[in-house]
């Protein structure tokens, strides 16, 4: 069952302290939908939440239009609320896939599976892997072109 409502919020959130107004508006939306849809399990949509918090915690909108969808999920009545332009769908039960049984690989004629993988890599990449000696770069001494600092004596200057 799907319905559209315009929920008045100003009368309720003006009763709350100004720093709690948006939180009070969210509670009001929940209470309104619980009363009109006769269901305790109510879920607010992400976009609706963002719209209510758009101007911060002190200044929620005075009224808001919502689309409400009521349905069953996992043998429970559930109500989803969101903005009217957002498509709402009831969540579906995704059955867990059974773990695939590991099949044994026939290793006849193979010495080591690691060697076989290395051969396949070489074929796919089309080049050989560099040897360890090639990876090491010769150490070059660093060139230092710095002049030694001049020693300066810092002390009192004589009075003139």
Backbone bond lengths (Angstrom), bond angles and torsions (degrees), N, CA, C in turn:
res aa  C-N    CA-C-N  psi(-1)  N-CA   C-N-CA  omega(-1)  CA-C   N-CA-C  phi
1 X - - - 1.439 - - 1.533 108.06 -
2 X 1.314 115.82 130.37 1.458 121.29 -176.91 1.523 109.57 -124.69
3 X 1.337 116.62 132.49 1.460 121.45 -179.00 1.521 110.76 -138.76
4 X 1.336 115.45 157.04 1.458 122.24 174.93 1.523 108.39 -112.42
5 X 1.328 116.72 135.53 1.462 121.97 179.10 1.524 109.08 -133.96
6 X 1.339 115.24 149.19 1.452 121.52 166.73 1.519 105.45 -110.16
7 X 1.320 116.60 115.17 1.466 121.55 -173.36 1.523 109.19 -99.83
8 X 1.358 118.10 119.85 1.465 119.99 175.77 1.530 109.77 -77.81
9 X 1.305 116.78 130.10 1.463 121.02 -175.65 1.529 113.55 -115.09
10 X 1.336 117.78 -25.92 1.461 120.85 -170.17 1.526 113.20 -58.58
11 X 1.336 117.58 -43.17 1.463 120.17 -176.68 1.522 111.28 -61.62
12 X 1.335 116.83 -35.27 1.464 120.13 -178.61 1.527 112.42 -80.67
13 X 1.344 117.16 -47.39 1.471 116.45 -175.38 1.519 113.05 -73.29
14 X 1.332 117.74 -18.88 1.466 118.36 177.42 1.527 111.52 -73.35
15 X 1.329 117.86 -13.94 1.464 121.75 175.93 1.530 111.30 -78.70
16 X 1.329 116.90 -17.51 1.470 121.39 -175.96 1.522 110.16 -93.65
17 X 1.328 115.85 162.35 1.461 120.92 173.74 1.521 108.59 -61.84
18 X 1.339 116.59 150.71 1.463 118.25 -172.13 1.524 113.37 -63.23
19 X 1.324 118.88 -27.95 1.464 119.53 179.30 1.526 112.67 -81.80
20 X 1.334 117.84 -3.83 1.471 121.53 178.20 1.524 112.16 -113.33
21 X 1.319 117.90 11.02 1.459 120.48 -170.49 1.526 114.11 -66.36
22 X 1.312 118.87 -43.61 1.463 119.46 -179.04 1.519 110.92 -69.30
23 X 1.319 117.69 -37.13 1.467 120.40 176.36 1.529 110.19 -62.05
24 X 1.335 116.50 -40.01 1.467 121.46 177.73 1.527 110.44 -65.98
25 X 1.339 117.39 -36.95 1.463 121.47 178.58 1.525 110.45 -63.87
26 X 1.308 117.87 -39.48 1.465 121.17 178.86 1.522 110.09 -65.85
27 X 1.334 116.76 -42.88 1.465 120.19 177.01 1.521 111.01 -61.94
28 X 1.338 116.98 -36.37 1.458 121.59 178.58 1.526 110.99 -66.18
29 X 1.328 117.48 -42.14 1.470 121.21 177.68 1.523 109.85 -59.94
30 X 1.331 116.41 -46.41 1.469 120.72 178.61 1.529 111.67 -59.47
31 X 1.337 116.04 -47.86 1.466 120.52 -178.23 1.523 111.02 -62.98
32 X 1.338 117.14 -41.22 1.462 121.88 179.24 1.520 110.57 -60.19
33 X 1.330 116.48 -47.47 1.469 120.42 -177.68 1.525 110.98 -69.60
34 X 1.328 118.22 -37.85 1.464 120.48 176.62 1.522 110.70 -60.42
35 X 1.316 116.47 -41.02 1.456 120.90 -178.66 1.533 111.07 -68.61
36 X 1.335 117.67 -45.64 1.461 121.24 -173.92 1.519 113.69 -80.93
37 X 1.311 118.22 -28.39 1.467 120.46 -179.34 1.531 112.15 -100.09
38 X 1.324 117.00 -7.29 1.471 123.07 177.82 1.526 111.56 55.32
39 X 1.320 114.20 53.35 1.462 121.02 179.08 1.522 108.48 -149.48
40 X 1.327 116.33 136.46 1.470 120.95 -177.66 1.525 112.89 -85.34
41 X 1.325 117.47 -27.35 1.464 121.92 -175.33 1.534 109.46 -88.40
42 X 1.348 116.88 97.47 1.461 122.77 -175.10 1.524 109.21 -119.21
43 X 1.330 116.38 131.93 1.466 121.95 179.39 1.526 109.06 -121.33
44 X 1.332 116.66 125.18 1.460 121.63 176.75 1.514 109.64 -86.39
45 X 1.320 116.84 141.48 1.458 121.88 177.77 1.521 111.59 -78.29
46 X 1.301 115.22 159.74 1.466 121.54 -177.69 1.527 111.40 -63.42
47 X 1.334 117.15 -45.06 1.457 121.22 -177.27 1.531 111.27 -65.14
48 X 1.342 116.99 -38.75 1.458 120.59 177.28 1.524 110.48 -63.11
49 X 1.307 116.58 -44.37 1.459 121.18 178.35 1.531 110.91 -59.40
50 X 1.323 116.27 -44.88 1.462 120.25 179.28 1.526 111.54 -64.14
51 X 1.330 116.67 -37.58 1.463 120.87 178.93 1.529 111.07 -65.15
52 X 1.325 117.13 -40.05 1.461 120.46 179.23 1.534 111.33 -67.87
53 X 1.317 117.34 -36.77 1.470 121.96 -177.77 1.534 112.83 -90.05
54 X 1.311 117.34 4.87 1.461 122.83 -173.28 1.536 112.99 -53.71
55 X 1.329 117.89 -41.76 1.464 121.37 -177.77 1.519 112.13 -105.21
56 X 1.303 117.60 23.60 1.453 121.41 175.05 1.520 113.03 91.75
57 X 1.325 114.28 -174.01 1.459 119.01 -174.42 1.519 113.26 -83.66
58 X 1.314 118.03 -12.89 1.466 120.72 -176.97 1.522 113.86 -98.62
59 X 1.337 117.92 -13.20 1.464 118.98 -172.03 1.531 112.38 -137.60
60 X 1.340 118.34 72.48 1.463 119.78 176.67 1.534 110.49 -77.07
61 X 1.335 117.69 165.86 1.462 119.29 178.17 1.538 110.38 -69.29
62 X 1.343 118.29 149.40 1.466 120.47 -177.98 1.531 113.89 -71.58
63 X 1.313 117.21 -24.59 1.474 121.68 175.77 1.523 107.71 -152.37
64 X 1.308 115.66 157.99 1.463 118.37 -179.06 1.522 109.67 -146.52
65 X 1.331 115.95 139.76 1.463 121.54 176.61 1.516 107.89 -92.24
66 X 1.338 115.82 134.72 1.464 120.55 -178.89 1.517 110.33 -134.97
67 X 1.321 114.60 156.17 1.458 122.09 172.17 1.519 105.78 -111.53
68 X 1.333 116.23 132.05 1.457 121.99 -175.00 1.526 108.61 -119.89
69 X 1.327 116.14 133.62 1.460 122.26 179.45 1.518 108.64 -125.23
70 X 1.334 116.20 128.12 1.456 121.11 -179.97 1.519 108.59 -115.23
71 X 1.329 116.05 134.95 1.452 120.02 -179.65 1.512 110.90 -165.71
72 X 1.346 114.88 -173.85 1.461 120.56 -179.91 1.511 109.72 -107.53
73 X 1.341 114.46 141.16 1.451 121.55 174.45 1.516 107.09 -144.71
74 X 1.326 116.61 121.41 1.470 122.87 -178.75 1.529 111.19 52.54
75 X 1.320 116.99 49.90 1.471 124.56 176.99 1.521 113.17 61.40
76 X 1.324 119.04 24.88 1.461 122.88 176.58 1.512 109.04 -129.44
77 X 1.340 115.80 145.79 1.454 120.54 171.89 1.523 107.65 -74.41
78 X 1.313 116.05 135.45 1.453 120.78 -179.75 1.528 108.52 -139.98
79 X 1.335 116.18 144.48 1.454 121.97 178.41 1.526 108.41 -121.37
80 X 1.335 115.79 127.81 1.462 121.81 178.08 1.524 108.93 -110.09
81 X 1.333 116.73 134.94 1.460 122.04 -179.12 1.522 108.42 -121.64
82 X 1.339 115.77 137.24 1.459 119.93 174.86 1.514 109.13 -157.03
83 X 1.310 117.26 179.48 1.458 122.04 177.42 1.523 110.01 -69.06
84 X 1.335 118.71 153.52 1.467 120.71 -175.55 1.525 114.52 -63.29
85 X 1.325 118.28 -30.27 1.464 120.10 -177.85 1.524 113.36 -84.29
86 X 1.324 118.48 -1.78 1.469 122.33 -179.59 1.523 108.86 -98.59
87 X 1.321 116.18 134.24 1.458 120.82 179.01 1.530 109.36 -76.91
88 X 1.342 116.04 130.54 1.461 121.25 -179.69 1.521 108.38 -113.08
89 X 1.312 116.22 133.77 1.462 121.31 175.03 1.511 108.91 -131.29
90 X 1.312 115.63 142.79 1.459 119.94 176.17 1.526 108.46 -69.21
91 X 1.328 117.38 139.56 1.471 119.39 177.97 1.523 110.20 -65.03
92 X 1.320 115.91 149.86 1.466 120.62 179.59 1.511 109.76 -109.53
93 X 1.309 114.96 156.06 1.458 121.17 177.90 1.521 108.67 -80.79
94 X 1.292 116.57 115.27 1.458 119.92 176.64 1.513 107.56 -96.58
95 X 1.303 115.03 115.30 1.458 118.93 -179.88 1.518 109.20 -75.44
96 X 1.303 113.93 137.86 1.458 118.92 179.75 1.518 109.41 -71.35
97 X 1.296 114.26 135.33 1.457 118.58 178.56 1.518 108.79 -74.68
98 X 1.312 114.10 141.77 1.459 118.81 177.31 1.516 108.44 -69.43
99 X 1.298 113.76 142.11 1.456 118.30 178.31 1.515 108.77 -65.69
100 X 1.303 113.50 129.63 1.458 118.14 179.57 1.518 109.32 -70.03
101 X 1.301 113.25 135.38 1.455 117.71 178.86 1.525 108.43 -71.08
102 X 1.300 114.63 136.68 1.453 119.33 -179.97 1.529 108.72 -71.59
103 X 1.307 114.76 129.15 1.456 119.35 178.01 1.509 108.51 -98.56
104 X 1.301 114.55 142.79 1.453 119.22 -179.79 1.524 109.42 -80.81
105 X 1.312 115.60 135.78 1.451 121.43 179.85 1.515 108.41 -90.80
106 X 1.308 115.88 135.12 1.455 120.80 178.96 1.530 107.99 -76.32
107 X 1.307 115.91 115.30 1.458 121.10 -175.50 1.526 112.36 -103.82
108 X 1.302 116.86 28.28 1.454 118.66 179.96 1.518 109.92 -68.21
109 X 1.309 115.44 134.82 1.452 120.95 179.14 1.526 112.89 82.20
110 X 1.304 117.80 -1.96 1.456 120.14 178.58 1.514 108.50 -106.62
111 X 1.319 114.68 133.23 1.457 118.42 178.16 1.522 109.82 -78.37
112 X 1.297 113.48 -51.00 1.461 118.78 -175.27 1.532 108.22 -143.94
113 X 1.325 118.92 129.46 1.466 119.92 -179.61 1.531 112.41 -61.24
114 X 1.321 117.94 -30.21 1.459 121.33 179.41 1.527 110.54 -64.63
115 X 1.329 117.22 -40.89 1.465 121.11 178.77 1.527 110.54 -63.51
116 X 1.325 114.82 -38.83 1.468 119.99 179.73 1.534 110.19 -63.82
117 X 1.306 117.06 -41.08 1.463 120.51 178.39 1.525 110.92 -65.23
118 X 1.319 116.72 -39.53 1.457 120.47 178.67 1.523 110.92 -62.31
119 X 1.322 117.02 -41.21 1.467 120.59 178.38 1.525 110.60 -61.88
120 X 1.330 115.78 -43.27 1.461 119.75 179.78 1.525 111.09 -63.79
121 X 1.326 117.19 -39.09 1.453 120.99 178.51 1.524 110.50 -60.85
122 X 1.343 116.30 -44.45 1.465 120.55 -178.92 1.522 110.51 -62.48
123 X 1.337 116.43 -40.44 1.464 119.53 179.84 1.517 111.21 -65.89
124 X 1.322 116.27 -42.84 1.465 120.60 -178.16 1.516 110.77 -68.63
125 X 1.309 116.82 -46.88 1.454 120.26 -177.48 1.517 112.59 -73.04
126 X 1.306 116.80 -28.96 1.463 120.81 176.99 1.510 114.04 77.14
127 X 1.283 119.18 17.54 1.458 121.63 176.02 1.518 108.77 -148.87
128 X 1.301 113.79 166.51 1.455 117.93 -179.32 1.513 109.94 -91.21
129 X 1.314 115.71 156.44 1.454 120.54 177.16 1.528 108.76 -83.11
130 X 1.323 118.04 140.48 1.458 119.69 -178.86 1.528 110.78 -67.80
131 X 1.327 113.99 147.06 1.462 119.27 178.78 1.520 109.58 -75.38
132 X 1.328 114.80 164.08 1.453 119.76 -177.75 1.519 111.20 -61.88
133 X 1.358 116.63 -36.85 1.452 119.75 -179.22 1.521 110.96 -65.91
134 X 1.343 116.96 -33.25 1.450 120.25 -179.90 1.525 111.31 -73.05
135 X 1.318 116.26 -30.22 1.455 119.95 -179.19 1.519 111.71 -69.12
136 X 1.338 116.83 -32.07 1.457 119.76 -179.53 1.522 109.00 -75.07
137 X 1.314 115.71 128.59 1.449 120.41 177.89 1.524 108.71 -98.17
138 X 1.306 116.39 141.20 1.471 118.16 179.76 1.521 109.87 -64.59
139 X 1.313 114.48 141.81 1.460 119.69 -179.97 1.521 109.19 -79.09
140 X 1.322 115.24 124.83 1.451 120.86 179.15 1.513 108.25 -104.33
141 X 1.319 116.88 137.87 1.465 117.62 177.82 1.526 109.95 -68.81
142 X 1.308 115.67 144.33 1.455 120.88 -179.85 1.520 110.00 -77.56
143 X 1.312 116.85 136.75 1.459 121.39 176.81 1.515 107.89 -87.84
144 X 1.302 114.79 129.20 1.453 119.92 179.36 1.520 107.29 -117.46
145 X 1.309 116.76 113.95 1.461 121.76 -179.43 1.521 110.63 -108.85
146 X 1.313 116.74 34.58 1.452 119.75 -178.21 1.521 109.53 -94.99
147 X 1.300 115.93 135.97 1.457 120.88 176.05 1.519 107.69 -83.30
148 X 1.323 116.99 146.13 1.460 117.91 177.21 1.522 110.29 -65.41
149 X 1.288 116.60 145.97 1.459 121.57 -178.39 1.526 110.68 -70.55
150 X 1.271 112.72 145.68 1.461 117.47 176.73 1.513 107.87 -81.78
151 X 1.310 114.81 139.96 1.453 118.67 178.48 1.513 108.59 -82.54
152 X 1.293 115.27 127.59 1.450 120.82 178.61 1.513 108.23 -119.87
153 X 1.272 114.86 131.30 1.447 120.03 179.00 1.514 107.22 -92.99
154 X 1.293 114.21 122.00 1.448 118.79 178.93 1.525 107.11 -107.68
155 X 1.261 116.07 121.24 1.455 120.06 -179.25 1.512 109.96 -161.22
156 X 1.330 115.41 -167.18 1.452 119.61 -179.50 1.518 109.40 -72.66
157 X 1.278 112.52 143.33 1.454 116.86 174.84 1.505 108.37 -94.37
158 X 1.285 116.20 150.06 1.474 119.17 -179.54 1.522 110.50 -71.38
159 X 1.313 114.43 147.49 1.452 119.95 -179.96 1.533 108.61 -75.51
160 X 1.271 115.27 140.34 1.473 119.86 -179.83 1.493 110.50 -103.81
